[in-house]
């Protein structure tokens, strides 16, 4: 993965003569790119996001103030192209234990997090590091994702992706309470379609009715610290 090689210090960054000033030139210079970070004024994010998604590149949309109608279009388009969109307004993303954007340095471990709250992702990832457990992937999907308008599109897609990784044994879900329809959709999927252990922290939300046969596998918590303990 190109961005992982760059973060590890490999000589894959562009030389001074190869510096580029637009997206198309960058993709020509780095043809193996599979993750792009976009940080521009939110009202301009839609066009460049579509270009990136059309190339089959996963997107970390750091931009804030993206109109919610644009966010919905971007995420629906990403689903059609089988691409993950993290954000908008996602300051924290962790891929293979390495921070992208604003993230703490953490050890790598058998945990995946899906978070609609960047500070929550930071806190739990840091606590997992301190306890010696570590984190493999932390996917920030943006605060609007669990709302009715967006419908949890990327929370659900992130869960599906993390479920496929054999090395991930536990998945944590961190968010303020989703809209009822979104919460029902996510919870139903976790109960019926997943096999890993889950720690669900919808901070301040209602108590979930976890079926008896899943109560050892799916644990609901109401604080970040208790979420960390449930993951452990």
Secondary structure, 3 states (H helix, E strand, C coil): CHHHHHHCCCCCCCCHHHCCCCHHHHHHHCCCCCEEEECCCHHHHHHHHHHHHHCCCEEEECCCCCCHHHHHHHHHHHHHCCCCEEECCCCEEEECCEEEECCCCCCCCCEEEEECCHHHHHHHHHHHHHCCCCCCEEEECCCCCCCCCCCCHHHHHHHHHHHCCCCCCEEEEEEECCCHHHHHHHHHHHHHHCCCEEEEEEECCCCCCCCHHHCCCEEEECCHHHHHHHHC
